[in-house]
């Protein structure tokens, strides 16, 4: 495995960047009850006005990319405040960021580009709801409908970036393409550091953490932060749709492995090709894997919504996996599970 696959994020750099943003706030860590069992719920459903954890990914990667380009050309290290100046925005206006999206990554890229004065072009598969395209356009992004599934929209985005000279900003990684998606995942590490600080105040640490995964960016960033920075170590379970278990298939094969399957109602997680960096990192983090059916995911989302955090089958997948495992896992002494609700009902 090449060194390009190593993920060593600078979470303090990401946290400092967001702390300088006027719309940044630490997302809540709720203590909730499920059938008499206490669970911890990290609630990303209101994150920075986008209603999903992806608000920390694309915008951060775009800001880092522009700051690096500016420094190379002008020799100046940009502060977050300086990035709002007109000369920097004029510099950014010549840049176009291209990505495919199965959901919230596109929103992050669209708003991140808008906020710094750059352009965004988002490729969506024809299975994505039309309303999602309209929401992207409300952030000033150009929307291109291409392909019958996420993988095909990724191929279209990659080709378009090559043809036009735009900057490809995928949230997945593959051989030869790793560095910008690593910045996306570095943005996500803010969630892990927030949780570490919140748990330190509580003085209690989870015994089990359930992390939903599409290409694996969120799961990778959280597992890395837990293993490297948390003083008490939980069991970590990565949760995928049974129609798109690309990370578990890669784990079984010992190498990044694509899968085939029908469309899943966990649309944000319905990714058949793993992020190579995410898989490589998860392999070093002692995680286990489970899959969910669409029916299970829908029921879990409804249950969490009724408990007070409105979410989707994708956003509640970690919680759903917990509900299915609780009878066995609760036998652990001091059992205290933690889940991340990664998106609201957008």
N, C-alpha and C positions, 0 to 999 in steps of 0.2 A: 504494500500500500504506500503510495507516494506521500511525501510530507504535506502536499497540498490538501490532503484529507484531514489533517490535524486541526482540531477546533480548540483554540486557546483564546477565548474572548477577553476583552478588557471591559469587564462589567462596570467598573468605576467610571470609565470614560462615557459609557452609555448613560449611566445614571446621572452624571454631571450634565450631560447634554439635555436630558429631559427635565431636570430640575430647573433649568434656565428657561423652559417653555412656559408661557402664561397659562396654558390649558392643561398642564400636567398636575395630576394628583395621584397619590397612592391609592390603588384600588382596594376595596374593603376585603377583609378576611372574616367572613361570618362564622359564628359557631351555631350550628343548627342541630336539630334532633330528627332522627329517622328511626322509627320503631324503638324508641327508648335509647338509641345509640347516638352519642355525640359525634358529629363530623365537622371538619373544617372545610369551608367553601371559599376559595379565592374567586372573587366576582369581577370578571372582566367585561361585563355587559354594558358598562357606561364609560369604558376607557376612552378618554380624550375626544369625546363627541362622535367617535366612529362605532362604538358599541361592540368592540372586539379587540383582542390582544394584538391583532395585526397593526393597530395604530402605532405600535412600538417598532415595527420591522422596516417596512418600506420607507417611511419618512426619515428614519435614522440613517439607513443605508444611503439614501439620496443626499442627505446633508453631509455625511462623511465623504462621499464621492466628490461633491462640489468643493468641499473644503480642501481635499487633497489636490484636486486639479488647480485650484486657486493658488495654493502654496507652491506647487511646482512652477507655475507661470509667474507669480508675483512675489514669492518669497515671504508671504505674510501668513501667519497662523490665524485663521478666522475664529472668532468667538461666536457663540450662538446669536448674540445681539448684533454683531457685525454682519451676519448673514442676511439681515433684514435691510441693509443699506442698498440704495439704488444701483450703485456700481456693481455690487455682487449679484443682484437680481438680474441686471442686464447681462452679466457674464453667464448666469444660469439659463437665461432665456434662449440661448443657442443650443441647449441640450434637450434631447428627447429621451425619455426612459420608457422602454417597452417591456411588457410582461404578459404572460397568460395568467388567468386567474380562475380558480374554481370557487372563489368567494372573496374573502376579506383582504387577501394580499393586494388585489387590484385596487381596493379602496385606499389602502395604505399608500400605494405608489401614486395614485391619482392625487390624493390630498398632499402627500409629501412634495410632489412636483409643483403643485399649485402654490404651496406655501413659500417656496424658495424662488418662484418665478420661472421654473422649467416647464416642459411639456410632458404629457404622458399619453401613451397609446396602449390600450389594454385589449388583449385578445380573449374572447369568450367563446366557449363551445356553444353549439345551438341548444344544448340541454339546459343552459343557465337561464333562469327566468328573465324575461324582458325587463321587468322592473329593476333588476340589478344593473342592467346596462344604463338605464335612465339615471340611476343614482350615481354611477360613475361619471356620466356626462355632466351632472350637476356640479362636480368638482372640476370641470373643465377638461376632462380627459376625452380623447378620441377613442371610440369603441369600435372594434372590428370583430364581427362574428365569423368564426372560422373553426371548422372541425365538428365532429359528432361527439367528441369527448375531450376531457382535459388534456390528455396526451397529445391529441392532434392540434389543439390550440397552442400548446407549448411549441410544437414543431413549427407552426405558422409564425409565432412570435420570434423564435430563433432565426428563422429565415428572413423575416422582415428586418430585424436588427442588422443582420449581415448585409442586406440589400441597401439599406438606407443610411448606414453609419450611426444609427441610434445606439444607445446604451442598453443592453439587455440586463434587466433586473429581475431575474427569476428568484423564487424562494426555494427551488430545488437545486441540487448540485450534481455534476457528473464529471467524468474525466476531462480535464481541460477547462472546466468552468466551476470555480469554487469561491473566489474571493468576495465578490459582491454579496452572494447569498450568506457568506459567513458574517457579513456586517448586518444583514437582516436578522440573523439568529443572535448576534451580539445585542441588538436592540431588545430582543425577547428576554435576555438574561436579567433585565430590570425586574421582571416579575419574580424571578427566583430570589433576587436580593431583597426585594420588598418583603417577600414571605419570610426570609430569614430574620429580618428585623422585627416583623410583627410577631413571629413565634418566640423570639428572644424576650420580648416584652411580656407575652403570655406566660413564659416559663414552661411551656409544654410543646412537645414535638411529636409529629405524626409517626405512627408505626408503619403506615401504608400510604403510598401516593399513587394515584391513578392518572395517567397522562394520555389523552387522546392524540392520535397522529394521522396525518395525511401523508405528505412526503417525509415528515418527521422533524420539521424545524422546531416547533414548540417543545416536543418531547426531548429532543436533543439538548436544547438550551436549559430546560428545567433539570434534566438528569445530570448534566454537567455541573450546574450550580449546586445541586444537592450533594453530589459526591465530593465536590471540591471545597465547599464553603459552609455546609451545615454541620454543627457539632454532634448531632445525633442522627444516625443513619436509618432511614426507613426501607422497607421493601418498595420497589418501584415496578409498576405494571404499565405497559404500553398497550393502548386500546385502539384497535383498527376495525373498520367494517369487514365482515367476512367476504365481501365482494372486492376488497382492495387491501389484502393483508401483505403489502409489499415488503414491509420491514420484517415481519415474522418470516416470510419466505426467504428473505435475504439472510436472516439469522440461521435458518435451517440449512441453507446452501453454503454458508460461509463466504458469501460474496454478494454484491448488490444484484438483486434479481427482480425483474418485472413480472407482473401477474396479469391475468385476464379475469374478467368477471362482468356481471351485469351492472347497470347503474345502481347506485345506492342512494337512499334518502339522506344519508350523511354526506351531502354534496361537498362540503368543505374538506371532508376526509377521503373523498372518493378519488384517490390518486393511485394509479397502478404502478408507478415508477418511483422508487425511493430516492431521497436525497442521499448521495453517496457519503457526504460528510456526516450527515445525521446518523446514518446506519453505522459508520465506522466509530463514531463517538458512543452511540448506544451500546455497541459491542464491548466497550471498555467500562461500562457503568453498571454492570450486573443487574440487568432488567429482565423481566419476564413479559410474555405477550399473551393477550386474549383477543378474541374477535367478538363482534356483536352482529346480530341479524338486524335488518331494518325494523322489524316489529319490536324488538327489544329496545332499540334506540328511540323509537317514537314514544314508547311507553315511559322510558326514563326521562325524556325531555318533558313530557306532560307532568310527570311526578315532581320534577324539580320546579317547574313553572308553578304548580299548585303550592309548593313550599315557599314561594315568594321570589324566586329568581327566574324570570322568564327567559327561556332559551330554546334552542333547536336540537334536533337529533345529533348534529355535529357538536354543538357547544356543550351538551350534557353527556357526551359519550363516556367520559371518565366516571361521572356519577353513576351512569347506568351500569357500568362494569362493577362498581362497588356494590350496588344493590344485588347483583347476581352472585357476588362472591362473599357477601357479608356473613352468611350463616357459617361458613368455614373459617374465614379470616378473623371473625370476632372471637374465636377461641384463643387468639393471641393475648397474652397478658398485657393489660393496659391498652388494648386496641383503640387506636385513634386514627381514623382515615382522613386523608386530605384529597380534595378534588379541585380542579380548575374549571369553572364555567367560562368557556373561552369566547362566547359570543352571545349577544342578546337576540331577540326575535327580529332581526333586520330583514 
